[in-house]
Amino acid sequence: LLALSFAAAFYFFTHFPDKVPTHWNFQGQADGYSSRGFAAFFFPFFNLGIYLFIFALPYIDPRKDRYQEFARAYHAFKAAIVGFMTLIYFFVGMSGLGYKVSVNLIIPPAIGILFMVFGIYMGKIKPNWFVGIRTPWTLSNEEVWDKTHHFGGVVFIIAGALLVFGSFLPASLFWIGFIVVALAAALVPTIYSYVLYRKMEEKR
């Protein structure tokens, strides 16, 4: 995907107009433009930077040994993020070439699918300092960590499904719903980890 993006960048650079739409409002209307060179090359380099950052995390994490226990899930996260960014880049590219593509038909369901991929693999994450639902309570108790991530995985799958179906709503309603769903997906597992930790402490 990264190699494809860089190969496409040279094609886009030679075919883009001087100004290329690179930002869209909640209504799906272009409201921000960039130069041809920026639009062609920024996204592939930015995507490469994200990939290298994710690639490097296990090497700087004090708990690096735990990454081997969820290597498949970690690679899935990495692939999903790079794939999502590549999709956005090619959307920008097609728009810059003059094709009538709707941001509200592509990005919202892609966000939902990204949430669902995270949810599917979340339960496999083991304690570490960078990836997962890192609260004081999950980091203090491995059983709380495991149960919270299994619960959080279900929450993210539900959130992703809601976002996919929500993509059929008017754009303004979808983005309001996205904020609500994203906040719920972040807060509900956090609260769950606290409640679970307190219950386990009381039993102890």
Helices and strands as residue ranges (DSSP letters): H 2-15, E 19-24, E 30-35, H 36-60, G 64-70, H 71-96, H 103-122, H 142-166, H 171-203
